[in-house]
């Protein structure tokens, strides 16, 4: 599907938990606290759809942060992402409260089975009229492993090697039904053409899955594939499989470098770079005036606590940040054993120029647990739109994954103040292009075998 005018893709970055991506958000005086109710997520979905966001996306972990000090108590008492509900269930609640908004969620290739993932996402795509996306992750840490009958989290590159085969199995199952396999002829009693439903019969190095798959092709052919790999191996995986790719770029210049580098990798993988949407994670703090926005930012930043950063870094890097002095450099062995988000390690080493950073280097550079973790645009609607336009027109991105510093007001502010300014400039859609997520992302309907 050709896109006549290039427009930003806007994605709401969510968690099925007690806070947004910004851990301190639950402490914010304007944040609503009924996160255990469907109304909470319906309000968020309504705010995103009012702003014609393309997608509401749920990040996920399969364990609460409990690596810091080998205990969960401090994280629980500080509310550091410790409520982690099933995001697929929450996504369905939000989907039934909206009509056009895309819905995406995270499912792990390390701790789930391919047939299960294929069936869950195909079913959701049918029930939500072709609006579903799957964020493919390999998970982070040993806490997740121990919730799934394993003692240790598998090594980083092995997880991606297995994930490549996992994708082949899932996509193979999604291709098992031809588009015209269903007949549903009551008079003849013929339900479907048996020759157009095939077994996968996959026998691989890591997975065996026979089939036949039990869910027909979905309205958009198959769910959209999201990826957010930041390490070298993760980027190669994203270049091979991803259709919507999330990044972290602290500056415009870094964003432009990362954008070009990744698009080059997509081309090297034999895919069309223009068919892949790249979106950096970004906080937006907007007020009617710059002064009002800065006042909002001060309140937001005041919610952060040191425990947020230490607990989240321990979770993300699968390393106890309470196990040694903050100014002590990592050893080679410790760095080799980091099995979580190695993209954070790569960023810290590149920024400091130190091959053996300290714990304090990770806290300072990553800014994990603060709004400084991602690029932040703060100001009036015009100022925020200026920043977004600069990144978009300057080829640092194809859109943005927008994280709210408090909920649901953070998204209500964006939809009310920023979106009209973007629409006035012709940078963001004034209405949805179609019914499915692929249509609204200007992606062609997925065809059988087009991923091979």
Helices and strands as residue ranges (DSSP letters): E 9-15, G 23-27, H 38-50, E 55-59, G 68-70, H 73-78, H 87-95, E 102-108, H 114-127, E 132-137, H 142-146, H 156-174, E 182-185, E 190-192, G 194-196, E 202-203, E 208-209, E 224-227, H 232-241, E 244-247, H 252-268, G 273-275, E 277-286, H 290-301, H 306-317, H 332-336, H 342-352, H 359-366, G 371-373, E 375-379, H 381-393, E 399-403, H 409-413, I 414-418, H 419-424, H 437-440
